[in-house]
Amino acid sequence: MNTQPLPDTDPRRAAILSAASAVFARYGFRRSAMEDIAAQAGLSRGALYLHYRNKQDIFRSIVQAYFDLAETRMRAALAAGTDPVATLQAAFEAKIGPEMAPLFESPHGAELLDANFATAADIVARGEARLTALLADWLAAQRDAGGAVFDGDAQSLAATIIAALGGVKHTGGRYAAIRADMARLAQILGRGLSPS
């Protein structure tokens, strides 16, 4: 979970999301309480409830902010015009960026990943679909321009790549190890896509 400010047009809400991310990383989702989040954000419980109904609402907002940020960064990475290996590595770093490090470094990381699917499954599904569509558009454009070769349709390949990236994320390693695995995956896939 992010301990840096997450994007939000309301600075108070962004501060709450950052505070909540730190609390969730420290205590896990189940053991975190609204009181903990309010204290971390420097708010009273009443002030916190003016912005969010409960910790599930906060968690869902964190997940939404994560996917919004990942989409913005992935769009930029795919538009950079570099070779397939470098582009995929940048896209993977965009999806699993540095704000995710506290999640992987937390002893509660597995619980928080589970909470993603239990509490925000709809947001995760929409976010993953948006990222898959961006990757599919890039793959199709690369094939059309002669910069990539692959069988089948771009959407199916993009879904497979995103699933493989998800597998890297679920290996349970530290963030540095996950980044190294992402780089290896980008190298394998990028070389496989290269026409020569």
Backbone as JSON Lines, residues from 0, in Angstrom:
{"i":0,"aa":"M","n":[0.84,-1.17,0.0],"ca":[0.0,0.0,0.0],"c":[0.88,1.23,0.0]}
{"i":1,"aa":"N","n":[0.38,2.25,-0.57],"ca":[1.12,3.49,-0.72],"c":[1.23,4.23,0.61]}
{"i":2,"aa":"T","n":[2.42,4.71,0.92],"ca":[2.56,5.61,2.06],"c":[2.9,7.01,1.57]}
{"i":3,"aa":"Q","n":[2.93,7.19,0.25],"ca":[3.1,8.5,-0.36],"c":[1.71,9.03,-0.67]}
{"i":4,"aa":"P","n":[1.57,10.35,-0.85],"ca":[0.26,10.88,-1.18],"c":[-0.28,10.25,-2.46]}
{"i":5,"aa":"L","n":[-1.5,9.79,-2.4],"ca":[-2.16,9.26,-3.58],"c":[-2.9,10.38,-4.29]}
{"i":6,"aa":"P","n":[-3.08,10.22,-5.61],"ca":[-3.76,11.29,-6.32],"c":[-5.21,11.41,-5.88]}
{"i":7,"aa":"D","n":[-5.62,12.59,-5.59],"ca":[-7.0,12.91,-5.26],"c":[-7.11,14.42,-5.38]}
{"i":8,"aa":"T","n":[-8.22,14.88,-5.89],"ca":[-8.37,16.33,-6.06],"c":[-8.53,17.03,-4.74]}
{"i":9,"aa":"D","n":[-8.97,16.33,-3.71],"ca":[-9.13,16.9,-2.37],"c":[-7.89,16.53,-1.55]}
{"i":10,"aa":"P","n":[-7.08,17.53,-1.16],"ca":[-5.85,17.21,-0.43],"c":[-6.11,16.48,0.9]}
{"i":11,"aa":"R","n":[-7.22,16.76,1.55],"ca":[-7.54,16.08,2.82],"c":[-7.8,14.6,2.56]}
{"i":12,"aa":"R","n":[-8.56,14.3,1.51],"ca":[-8.82,12.89,1.18],"c":[-7.52,12.18,0.78]}
{"i":13,"aa":"A","n":[-6.66,12.85,0.02],"ca":[-5.37,12.26,-0.36],"c":[-4.54,11.96,0.88]}
{"i":14,"aa":"A","n":[-4.54,12.87,1.84],"ca":[-3.79,12.65,3.08],"c":[-4.36,11.48,3.87]}
{"i":15,"aa":"I","n":[-5.69,11.36,3.87],"ca":[-6.33,10.24,4.57],"c":[-5.94,8.92,3.91]}
{"i":16,"aa":"L","n":[-5.95,8.88,2.58],"ca":[-5.58,7.65,1.88],"c":[-4.13,7.27,2.17]}
{"i":17,"aa":"S","n":[-3.25,8.24,2.19],"ca":[-1.85,7.95,2.51],"c":[-1.71,7.45,3.95]}
{"i":18,"aa":"A","n":[-2.4,8.09,4.86],"ca":[-2.36,7.66,6.26],"c":[-2.92,6.24,6.4]}
{"i":19,"aa":"A","n":[-4.03,5.98,5.74],"ca":[-4.64,4.65,5.81],"c":[-3.71,3.6,5.22]}
{"i":20,"aa":"S","n":[-3.04,3.93,4.14],"ca":[-2.1,2.98,3.54],"c":[-1.01,2.59,4.53]}
{"i":21,"aa":"A","n":[-0.5,3.57,5.25],"ca":[0.52,3.29,6.26],"c":[-0.04,2.42,7.38]}
{"i":22,"aa":"V","n":[-1.25,2.7,7.81],"ca":[-1.89,1.91,8.87],"c":[-2.13,0.48,8.39]}
{"i":23,"aa":"F","n":[-2.65,0.32,7.18],"ca":[-2.91,-1.03,6.66],"c":[-1.6,-1.81,6.54]}
{"i":24,"aa":"A","n":[-0.52,-1.17,6.09],"ca":[0.77,-1.85,5.97],"c":[1.29,-2.25,7.36]}
{"i":25,"aa":"R","n":[1.04,-1.42,8.36],"ca":[1.54,-1.69,9.71],"c":[0.74,-2.78,10.42]}
{"i":26,"aa":"Y","n":[-0.59,-2.72,10.33],"ca":[-1.45,-3.62,11.11],"c":[-2.18,-4.68,10.29]}
{"i":27,"aa":"G","n":[-2.2,-4.55,8.98],"ca":[-3.03,-5.41,8.17],"c":[-4.43,-4.83,8.08]}
{"i":28,"aa":"F","n":[-5.22,-5.36,7.18],"ca":[-6.56,-4.81,6.98],"c":[-7.48,-5.12,8.15]}
{"i":29,"aa":"R","n":[-7.5,-6.38,8.59],"ca":[-8.43,-6.79,9.64],"c":[-8.18,-6.08,10.96]}
{"i":30,"aa":"R","n":[-6.92,-5.87,11.33],"ca":[-6.6,-5.27,12.63],"c":[-6.62,-3.74,12.61]}
{"i":31,"aa":"S","n":[-6.68,-3.16,11.44],"ca":[-6.73,-1.69,11.36],"c":[-8.11,-1.19,11.73]}
{"i":32,"aa":"A","n":[-8.15,-0.07,12.42],"ca":[-9.42,0.53,12.84],"c":[-9.48,1.97,12.35]}
{"i":33,"aa":"M","n":[-10.68,2.48,12.26],"ca":[-10.86,3.87,11.87],"c":[-10.11,4.8,12.81]}
{"i":34,"aa":"E","n":[-10.04,4.45,14.09],"ca":[-9.31,5.26,15.06],"c":[-7.83,5.35,14.7]}
{"i":35,"aa":"D","n":[-7.26,4.22,14.25],"ca":[-5.85,4.2,13.85],"c":[-5.62,5.12,12.66]}
{"i":36,"aa":"I","n":[-6.54,5.04,11.7],"ca":[-6.41,5.86,10.49],"c":[-6.57,7.34,10.83]}
{"i":37,"aa":"A","n":[-7.55,7.65,11.66],"ca":[-7.76,9.04,12.06],"c":[-6.52,9.58,12.76]}
{"i":38,"aa":"A","n":[-5.94,8.8,13.67],"ca":[-4.75,9.24,14.41],"c":[-3.58,9.46,13.45]}
{"i":39,"aa":"Q","n":[-3.39,8.54,12.52],"ca":[-2.28,8.66,11.56],"c":[-2.47,9.9,10.67]}
{"i":40,"aa":"A","n":[-3.72,10.22,10.35],"ca":[-4.02,11.37,9.5],"c":[-4.08,12.68,10.28]}
{"i":41,"aa":"G","n":[-4.01,12.59,11.61],"ca":[-4.1,13.79,12.44],"c":[-5.5,14.36,12.48]}
{"i":42,"aa":"L","n":[-6.5,13.47,12.43],"ca":[-7.9,13.88,12.45],"c":[-8.63,13.23,13.62]}
{"i":43,"aa":"S","n":[-9.76,13.8,13.96],"ca":[-10.64,13.12,14.9],"c":[-11.41,12.05,14.12]}
{"i":44,"aa":"R","n":[-11.97,11.08,14.84],"ca":[-12.79,10.06,14.17],"c":[-13.95,10.71,13.44]}
{"i":45,"aa":"G","n":[-14.57,11.71,14.07],"ca":[-15.7,12.4,13.44],"c":[-15.31,13.05,12.13]}
{"i":46,"aa":"A","n":[-14.13,13.69,12.11],"ca":[-13.66,14.33,10.88],"c":[-13.38,13.29,9.8]}
{"i":47,"aa":"L","n":[-12.85,12.14,10.21],"ca":[-12.59,11.07,9.24],"c":[-13.9,10.58,8.62]}
{"i":48,"aa":"Y","n":[-14.95,10.44,9.45],"ca":[-16.24,9.96,8.95],"c":[-16.92,10.97,8.03]}
{"i":49,"aa":"L","n":[-16.5,12.2,8.05],"ca":[-17.03,13.18,7.08],"c":[-16.57,12.86,5.67]}
{"i":50,"aa":"H","n":[-15.44,12.13,5.55],"ca":[-14.87,11.82,4.24],"c":[-15.12,10.38,3.8]}
{"i":51,"aa":"Y","n":[-15.15,9.45,4.75],"ca":[-15.28,8.03,4.43],"c":[-16.22,7.35,5.42]}
{"i":52,"aa":"R","n":[-17.03,6.4,4.91],"ca":[-18.0,5.7,5.75],"c":[-17.35,4.71,6.71]}
{"i":53,"aa":"N","n":[-16.31,4.0,6.21],"ca":[-15.67,2.95,7.0],"c":[-14.33,2.6,6.37]}
{"i":54,"aa":"K","n":[-13.63,1.64,6.96],"ca":[-12.31,1.31,6.42],"c":[-12.41,0.61,5.07]}
{"i":55,"aa":"Q","n":[-13.53,-0.09,4.81],"ca":[-13.71,-0.69,3.49],"c":[-13.8,0.4,2.42]}
{"i":56,"aa":"D","n":[-14.52,1.46,2.73],"ca":[-14.64,2.59,1.81],"c":[-13.27,3.21,1.54]}
{"i":57,"aa":"I","n":[-12.47,3.35,2.59],"ca":[-11.11,3.89,2.43],"c":[-10.26,2.95,1.59]}
{"i":58,"aa":"F","n":[-10.33,1.67,1.89],"ca":[-9.52,0.69,1.16],"c":[-9.89,0.69,-0.32]}
{"i":59,"aa":"R","n":[-11.19,0.74,-0.61],"ca":[-11.64,0.78,-2.0],"c":[-11.11,2.04,-2.69]}
{"i":60,"aa":"S","n":[-11.09,3.14,-1.99],"ca":[-10.57,4.39,-2.56],"c":[-9.07,4.28,-2.84]}
{"i":61,"aa":"I","n":[-8.34,3.6,-1.97],"ca":[-6.91,3.39,-2.2],"c":[-6.71,2.55,-3.45]}
{"i":62,"aa":"V","n":[-7.47,1.49,-3.59],"ca":[-7.34,0.61,-4.75],"c":[-7.68,1.39,-6.03]}
{"i":63,"aa":"Q","n":[-8.74,2.2,-5.99],"ca":[-9.11,2.99,-7.16],"c":[-7.99,3.98,-7.51]}
{"i":64,"aa":"A","n":[-7.44,4.65,-6.5],"ca":[-6.36,5.61,-6.74],"c":[-5.13,4.91,-7.31]}
{"i":65,"aa":"Y","n":[-4.86,3.7,-6.83],"ca":[-3.73,2.93,-7.35],"c":[-3.92,2.65,-8.84]}
{"i":66,"aa":"F","n":[-5.09,2.17,-9.23],"ca":[-5.31,1.86,-10.64],"c":[-5.32,3.11,-11.51]}
{"i":67,"aa":"D","n":[-5.83,4.22,-10.99],"ca":[-5.78,5.47,-11.75],"c":[-4.33,5.88,-12.0]}
{"i":68,"aa":"L","n":[-3.5,5.79,-10.97],"ca":[-2.09,6.14,-11.11],"c":[-1.39,5.17,-12.06]}
{"i":69,"aa":"A","n":[-1.64,3.88,-11.89],"ca":[-1.01,2.87,-12.75],"c":[-1.39,3.08,-14.21]}
{"i":70,"aa":"E","n":[-2.65,3.41,-14.47],"ca":[-3.08,3.63,-15.85],"c":[-2.37,4.84,-16.46]}
{"i":71,"aa":"T","n":[-2.28,5.92,-15.71],"ca":[-1.6,7.12,-16.21],"c":[-0.14,6.8,-16.53]}
{"i":72,"aa":"R","n":[0.51,6.13,-15.61],"ca":[1.93,5.8,-15.83],"c":[2.12,4.8,-16.96]}
{"i":73,"aa":"M","n":[1.24,3.8,-17.05],"ca":[1.39,2.8,-18.11],"c":[1.14,3.43,-19.48]}
{"i":74,"aa":"R","n":[0.18,4.31,-19.56],"ca":[-0.09,5.01,-20.82],"c":[1.18,5.74,-21.28]}
{"i":75,"aa":"A","n":[1.85,6.43,-20.36],"ca":[3.08,7.16,-20.69],"c":[4.2,6.19,-21.08]}
{"i":76,"aa":"A","n":[4.32,5.09,-20.37],"ca":[5.38,4.11,-20.66],"c":[5.2,3.52,-22.05]}
{"i":77,"aa":"L","n":[3.96,3.21,-22.42],"ca":[3.7,2.58,-23.71],"c":[3.83,3.57,-24.86]}
{"i":78,"aa":"A","n":[3.7,4.85,-24.57],"ca":[3.81,5.87,-25.61],"c":[5.25,6.33,-25.81]}
{"i":79,"aa":"A","n":[6.18,5.84,-25.0],"ca":[7.56,6.35,-25.04],"c":[8.31,6.0,-26.32]}
{"i":80,"aa":"G","n":[7.87,4.95,-27.01],"ca":[8.5,4.62,-28.3],"c":[9.84,3.93,-28.21]}
{"i":81,"aa":"T","n":[10.11,3.25,-27.11],"ca":[11.37,2.51,-26.97],"c":[11.19,1.09,-27.49]}
{"i":82,"aa":"D","n":[12.25,0.31,-27.45],"ca":[12.17,-1.08,-27.92],"c":[11.24,-1.89,-27.02]}
{"i":83,"aa":"P","n":[10.77,-3.06,-27.49],"ca":[9.79,-3.83,-26.71],"c":[10.25,-4.2,-25.3]}
{"i":84,"aa":"V","n":[11.52,-4.54,-25.11],"ca":[11.99,-4.91,-23.78],"c":[11.89,-3.71,-22.84]}
{"i":85,"aa":"A","n":[12.42,-2.57,-23.26],"ca":[12.4,-1.37,-22.42],"c":[10.97,-0.89,-22.18]}
{"i":86,"aa":"T","n":[10.14,-0.97,-23.21],"ca":[8.75,-0.53,-23.07],"c":[8.0,-1.41,-22.09]}
{"i":87,"aa":"L","n":[8.15,-2.71,-22.23],"ca":[7.45,-3.62,-21.3],"c":[7.96,-3.45,-19.88]}
{"i":88,"aa":"Q","n":[9.26,-3.28,-19.72],"ca":[9.79,-3.08,-18.37],"c":[9.21,-1.8,-17.76]}
{"i":89,"aa":"A","n":[9.14,-0.73,-18.55],"ca":[8.56,0.53,-18.05],"c":[7.07,0.35,-17.74]}
{"i":90,"aa":"A","n":[6.37,-0.4,-18.59],"ca":[4.94,-0.64,-18.35],"c":[4.73,-1.46,-17.08]}
{"i":91,"aa":"F","n":[5.58,-2.46,-16.86],"ca":[5.47,-3.27,-15.65],"c":[5.76,-2.44,-14.41]}
{"i":92,"aa":"E","n":[6.78,-1.59,-14.5],"ca":[7.11,-0.7,-13.38],"c":[5.97,0.29,-13.13]}
{"i":93,"aa":"A","n":[5.27,0.65,-14.19],"ca":[4.12,1.54,-14.04],"c":[3.0,0.85,-13.28]}
{"i":94,"aa":"K","n":[2.81,-0.42,-13.55],"ca":[1.73,-1.16,-12.9],"c":[2.06,-1.49,-11.45]}
{"i":95,"aa":"I","n":[3.28,-1.92,-11.21],"ca":[3.68,-2.29,-9.86],"c":[4.8,-1.33,-9.46]}
{"i":96,"aa":"G","n":[4.41,-0.09,-9.22],"ca":[5.35,0.97,-8.95],"c":[5.82,1.04,-7.52]}
{"i":97,"aa":"P","n":[6.65,2.04,-7.21],"ca":[7.26,2.14,-5.88],"c":[6.27,2.32,-4.75]}
{"i":98,"aa":"E","n":[5.07,2.83,-5.05],"ca":[4.07,2.97,-3.98],"c":[3.58,1.61,-3.48]}
{"i":99,"aa":"M","n":[3.89,0.56,-4.23],"ca":[3.52,-0.79,-3.8],"c":[4.55,-1.42,-2.87]}
{"i":100,"aa":"A","n":[5.74,-0.82,-2.78],"ca":[6.81,-1.4,-1.95],"c":[6.37,-1.67,-0.51]}
{"i":101,"aa":"P","n":[5.68,-0.72,0.16],"ca":[5.27,-1.02,1.54],"c":[4.35,-2.25,1.65]}
{"i":102,"aa":"L","n":[3.57,-2.51,0.62],"ca":[2.71,-3.69,0.61],"c":[3.56,-4.96,0.65]}
{"i":103,"aa":"F","n":[4.57,-5.0,-0.21],"ca":[5.4,-6.2,-0.29],"c":[6.35,-6.32,0.89]}
{"i":104,"aa":"E","n":[6.71,-5.21,1.49],"ca":[7.61,-5.24,2.64],"c":[6.86,-5.5,3.94]}
{"i":105,"aa":"S","n":[5.54,-5.35,3.92],"ca":[4.73,-5.52,5.12],"c":[4.55,-7.01,5.45]}
{"i":106,"aa":"P","n":[4.58,-7.36,6.73],"ca":[4.26,-8.73,7.1],"c":[2.8,-9.07,6.81]}
{"i":107,"aa":"H","n":[2.0,-8.05,6.5],"ca":[0.58,-8.25,6.21],"c":[0.29,-8.19,4.71]}
{"i":108,"aa":"G","n":[1.32,-8.26,3.88],"ca":[1.17,-8.13,2.43],"c":[0.17,-9.11,1.85]}
{"i":109,"aa":"A","n":[0.27,-10.38,2.21],"ca":[-0.64,-11.39,1.66],"c":[-2.08,-11.08,2.05]}
{"i":110,"aa":"E","n":[-2.28,-10.67,3.3],"ca":[-3.63,-10.32,3.75],"c":[-4.17,-9.12,2.96]}
{"i":111,"aa":"L","n":[-3.31,-8.14,2.7],"ca":[-3.74,-6.96,1.96],"c":[-4.07,-7.29,0.51]}
{"i":112,"aa":"L","n":[-3.29,-8.19,-0.09],"ca":[-3.62,-8.63,-1.45],"c":[-4.96,-9.37,-1.46]}
{"i":113,"aa":"D","n":[-5.2,-10.19,-0.44],"ca":[-6.5,-10.88,-0.33],"c":[-7.62,-9.87,-0.14]}
{"i":114,"aa":"A","n":[-7.38,-8.84,0.67],"ca":[-8.39,-7.81,0.9],"c":[-8.72,-7.08,-0.39]}
{"i":115,"aa":"N","n":[-7.72,-6.94,-1.26],"ca":[-7.96,-6.33,-2.57],"c":[-9.11,-7.04,-3.27]}
{"i":116,"aa":"F","n":[-9.05,-8.36,-3.28],"ca":[-10.05,-9.13,-4.0],"c":[-11.34,-9.29,-3.23]}
{"i":117,"aa":"A","n":[-11.28,-9.3,-1.91],"ca":[-12.49,-9.44,-1.12],"c":[-13.26,-8.13,-1.02]}
{"i":118,"aa":"T","n":[-12.55,-7.02,-0.87],"ca":[-13.18,-5.73,-0.61],"c":[-13.37,-4.91,-1.87]}
{"i":119,"aa":"A","n":[-12.5,-5.09,-2.84],"ca":[-12.51,-4.22,-4.02],"c":[-12.43,-5.01,-5.32]}
{"i":120,"aa":"A","n":[-13.02,-6.2,-5.35],"ca":[-12.92,-7.05,-6.53],"c":[-13.42,-6.35,-7.79]}
{"i":121,"aa":"D","n":[-14.49,-5.58,-7.68],"ca":[-15.01,-4.89,-8.86],"c":[-14.05,-3.83,-9.37]}
{"i":122,"aa":"I","n":[-13.41,-3.12,-8.46],"ca":[-12.44,-2.09,-8.85],"c":[-11.21,-2.74,-9.47]}
{"i":123,"aa":"V","n":[-10.75,-3.84,-8.87],"ca":[-9.61,-4.56,-9.41],"c":[-9.93,-5.06,-10.81]}
{"i":124,"aa":"A","n":[-11.09,-5.65,-11.01],"ca":[-11.45,-6.18,-12.33],"c":[-11.49,-5.07,-13.38]}
{"i":125,"aa":"R","n":[-12.1,-3.93,-13.04],"ca":[-12.14,-2.82,-14.0],"c":[-10.74,-2.25,-14.26]}
{"i":126,"aa":"G","n":[-9.94,-2.13,-13.2],"ca":[-8.59,-1.61,-13.35],"c":[-7.71,-2.51,-14.2]}
{"i":127,"aa":"E","n":[-7.77,-3.8,-13.93],"ca":[-6.99,-4.75,-14.73],"c":[-7.45,-4.74,-16.18]}
{"i":128,"aa":"A","n":[-8.75,-4.61,-16.41],"ca":[-9.27,-4.55,-17.79],"c":[-8.75,-3.31,-18.51]}
{"i":129,"aa":"R","n":[-8.71,-2.17,-17.81],"ca":[-8.19,-0.94,-18.43],"c":[-6.72,-1.09,-18.79]}
{"i":130,"aa":"L","n":[-5.93,-1.66,-17.89],"ca":[-4.51,-1.85,-18.17],"c":[-4.29,-2.86,-19.29]}
{"i":131,"aa":"T","n":[-5.09,-3.91,-19.31],"ca":[-5.0,-4.9,-20.38],"c":[-5.33,-4.26,-21.72]}
{"i":132,"aa":"A","n":[-6.34,-3.42,-21.76],"ca":[-6.72,-2.75,-23.01],"c":[-5.6,-1.83,-23.5]}
{"i":133,"aa":"L","n":[-4.96,-1.11,-22.59],"ca":[-3.83,-0.26,-22.98],"c":[-2.71,-1.1,-23.6]}
{"i":134,"aa":"L","n":[-2.39,-2.19,-22.95],"ca":[-1.33,-3.06,-23.46],"c":[-1.72,-3.68,-24.79]}
{"i":135,"aa":"A","n":[-2.98,-4.07,-24.93],"ca":[-3.45,-4.64,-26.2],"c":[-3.34,-3.62,-27.33]}
{"i":136,"aa":"D","n":[-3.71,-2.39,-27.07],"ca":[-3.59,-1.34,-28.09],"c":[-2.13,-1.16,-28.51]}
{"i":137,"aa":"W","n":[-1.22,-1.17,-27.52],"ca":[0.2,-1.03,-27.83],"c":[0.69,-2.21,-28.66]}
{"i":138,"aa":"L","n":[0.32,-3.42,-28.26],"ca":[0.75,-4.61,-29.0],"c":[0.24,-4.57,-30.44]}
{"i":139,"aa":"A","n":[-1.02,-4.22,-30.63],"ca":[-1.58,-4.16,-31.98],"c":[-0.85,-3.1,-32.82]}
{"i":140,"aa":"A","n":[-0.59,-1.95,-32.22],"ca":[0.13,-0.89,-32.94],"c":[1.54,-1.33,-33.29]}
{"i":141,"aa":"Q","n":[2.2,-2.03,-32.36],"ca":[3.55,-2.52,-32.64],"c":[3.54,-3.53,-33.78]}
{"i":142,"aa":"R","n":[2.57,-4.42,-33.78],"ca":[2.5,-5.41,-34.87],"c":[2.22,-4.71,-36.19]}
{"i":143,"aa":"D","n":[1.29,-3.76,-36.19],"ca":[0.96,-3.03,-37.42],"c":[2.16,-2.27,-37.97]}
{"i":144,"aa":"A","n":[3.03,-1.78,-37.09],"ca":[4.2,-1.01,-37.51],"c":[5.42,-1.9,-37.79]}
{"i":145,"aa":"G","n":[5.26,-3.2,-37.61],"ca":[6.38,-4.12,-37.85],"c":[7.35,-4.21,-36.68]}
{"i":146,"aa":"G","n":[6.99,-3.68,-35.55],"ca":[7.87,-3.69,-34.39],"c":[7.65,-4.87,-33.47]}
{"i":147,"aa":"A","n":[6.65,-5.7,-33.76],"ca":[6.37,-6.87,-32.93],"c":[5.75,-7.96,-33.78]}
{"i":148,"aa":"V","n":[6.05,-9.18,-33.41],"ca":[5.5,-10.34,-34.1],"c":[4.9,-11.25,-33.04]}
{"i":149,"aa":"F","n":[3.65,-11.64,-33.25],"ca":[3.01,-12.62,-32.36],"c":[1.8,-13.21,-33.05]}
{"i":150,"aa":"D","n":[1.44,-14.42,-32.63],"ca":[0.26,-15.1,-33.16],"c":[-0.95,-14.71,-32.33]}
{"i":151,"aa":"G","n":[-2.11,-14.77,-32.94],"ca":[-3.35,-14.51,-32.21],"c":[-3.65,-13.03,-32.12]}
{"i":152,"aa":"D","n":[-4.64,-12.73,-31.3],"ca":[-5.06,-11.33,-31.19],"c":[-4.34,-10.64,-30.04]}
{"i":153,"aa":"A","n":[-4.23,-9.34,-30.16],"ca":[-3.5,-8.53,-29.18],"c":[-4.17,-8.57,-27.81]}
{"i":154,"aa":"Q","n":[-5.48,-8.6,-27.77],"ca":[-6.2,-8.59,-26.48],"c":[-5.87,-9.84,-25.67]}
{"i":155,"aa":"S","n":[-5.87,-11.0,-26.32],"ca":[-5.56,-12.25,-25.61],"c":[-4.12,-12.25,-25.12]}
{"i":156,"aa":"L","n":[-3.2,-11.77,-25.96],"ca":[-1.81,-11.72,-25.54],"c":[-1.63,-10.75,-24.37]}
{"i":157,"aa":"A","n":[-2.28,-9.6,-24.45],"ca":[-2.2,-8.62,-23.35],"c":[-2.73,-9.22,-22.05]}
{"i":158,"aa":"A","n":[-3.84,-9.95,-22.13],"ca":[-4.4,-10.59,-20.93],"c":[-3.42,-11.6,-20.35]}
{"i":159,"aa":"T","n":[-2.74,-12.35,-21.22],"ca":[-1.74,-13.32,-20.75],"c":[-0.57,-12.62,-20.08]}
{"i":160,"aa":"I","n":[-0.12,-11.51,-20.66],"ca":[1.01,-10.77,-20.09],"c":[0.63,-10.19,-18.72]}
{"i":161,"aa":"I","n":[-0.55,-9.62,-18.62],"ca":[-1.0,-9.06,-17.33],"c":[-1.13,-10.18,-16.3]}
{"i":162,"aa":"A","n":[-1.61,-11.34,-16.71],"ca":[-1.72,-12.48,-15.78],"c":[-0.33,-12.92,-15.32]}
{"i":163,"aa":"A","n":[0.63,-12.96,-16.24],"ca":[2.0,-13.33,-15.86],"c":[2.58,-12.31,-14.89]}
{"i":164,"aa":"L","n":[2.31,-11.04,-15.13],"ca":[2.78,-10.0,-14.22],"c":[2.13,-10.16,-12.84]}
{"i":165,"aa":"G","n":[0.86,-10.54,-12.82],"ca":[0.19,-10.81,-11.55],"c":[0.84,-11.97,-10.82]}
{"i":166,"aa":"G","n":[1.29,-12.96,-11.56],"ca":[1.98,-14.09,-10.94],"c":[3.28,-13.66,-10.28]}
{"i":167,"aa":"V","n":[4.0,-12.75,-10.93],"ca":[5.23,-12.21,-10.34],"c":[4.91,-11.51,-9.02]}
{"i":168,"aa":"K","n":[3.81,-10.75,-9.03],"ca":[3.42,-9.99,-7.84],"c":[3.07,-10.92,-6.67]}
{"i":169,"aa":"H","n":[2.55,-12.1,-6.98],"ca":[2.08,-13.01,-5.93],"c":[3.14,-14.01,-5.48]}
{"i":170,"aa":"T","n":[4.39,-13.81,-5.9],"ca":[5.43,-14.75,-5.47],"c":[5.79,-14.57,-4.0]}
{"i":171,"aa":"G","n":[5.39,-13.44,-3.41],"ca":[5.63,-13.22,-1.99],"c":[7.01,-12.68,-1.68]}
{"i":172,"aa":"G","n":[7.72,-12.25,-2.71],"ca":[9.06,-11.72,-2.47],"c":[9.05,-10.27,-2.03]}
{"i":173,"aa":"R","n":[10.22,-9.77,-1.68],"ca":[10.39,-8.37,-1.34],"c":[10.29,-7.55,-2.63]}
{"i":174,"aa":"Y","n":[10.08,-6.27,-2.48],"ca":[9.85,-5.42,-3.65],"c":[11.05,-5.45,-4.61]}
{"i":175,"aa":"A","n":[12.28,-5.44,-4.1],"ca":[13.46,-5.48,-4.97],"c":[13.48,-6.77,-5.8]}
{"i":176,"aa":"A","n":[13.11,-7.88,-5.19],"ca":[13.06,-9.15,-5.92],"c":[11.96,-9.14,-6.96]}
{"i":177,"aa":"I","n":[10.83,-8.55,-6.63],"ca":[9.72,-8.46,-7.58],"c":[10.13,-7.6,-8.78]}
{"i":178,"aa":"R","n":[10.82,-6.49,-8.53],"ca":[11.31,-5.64,-9.62],"c":[12.27,-6.42,-10.52]}
{"i":179,"aa":"A","n":[13.14,-7.22,-9.92],"ca":[14.07,-8.02,-10.72],"c":[13.31,-9.04,-11.56]}
{"i":180,"aa":"D","n":[12.29,-9.66,-10.97],"ca":[11.46,-10.62,-11.72],"c":[10.71,-9.93,-12.85]}
{"i":181,"aa":"M","n":[10.22,-8.71,-12.6],"ca":[9.54,-7.95,-13.66],"c":[10.49,-7.65,-14.81]}
{"i":182,"aa":"A","n":[11.72,-7.3,-14.49],"ca":[12.71,-7.01,-15.54],"c":[13.0,-8.26,-16.37]}
{"i":183,"aa":"R","n":[13.12,-9.42,-15.7],"ca":[13.34,-10.68,-16.43],"c":[12.16,-11.01,-17.33]}
{"i":184,"aa":"L","n":[10.95,-10.82,-16.8],"ca":[9.75,-11.09,-17.59],"c":[9.68,-10.17,-18.8]}
{"i":185,"aa":"A","n":[10.0,-8.9,-18.6],"ca":[10.0,-7.95,-19.72],"c":[11.02,-8.34,-20.77]}
{"i":186,"aa":"Q","n":[12.18,-8.81,-20.32],"ca":[13.22,-9.22,-21.26],"c":[12.79,-10.43,-22.08]}
{"i":187,"aa":"I","n":[12.23,-11.41,-21.42],"ca":[11.78,-12.62,-22.12],"c":[10.67,-12.28,-23.12]}
{"i":188,"aa":"L","n":[9.66,-11.54,-22.66],"ca":[8.54,-11.22,-23.53],"c":[8.94,-10.25,-24.64]}
{"i":189,"aa":"G","n":[9.74,-9.25,-24.3],"ca":[10.17,-8.28,-25.3],"c":[10.99,-8.91,-26.39]}
{"i":190,"aa":"R","n":[11.91,-9.78,-26.02],"ca":[12.7,-10.49,-27.03],"c":[11.83,-11.4,-27.89]}
{"i":191,"aa":"G","n":[10.84,-12.01,-27.25],"ca":[9.93,-12.88,-28.0],"c":[9.07,-12.11,-29.0]}
{"i":192,"aa":"L","n":[8.78,-10.86,-28.7],"ca":[7.98,-10.04,-29.61],"c":[8.79,-9.44,-30.74]}
{"i":193,"aa":"S","n":[10.1,-9.28,-30.53],"ca":[10.94,-8.61,-31.52],"c":[10.94,-9.38,-32.84]}
{"i":194,"aa":"P","n":[10.81,-8.66,-33.96],"ca":[10.7,-9.33,-35.26],"c":[11.99,-10.0,-35.72]}
{"i":195,"aa":"S","n":[13.14,-9.62,-35.19],"ca":[14.39,-10.22,-35.67],"c":[14.92,-11.26,-34.72]}
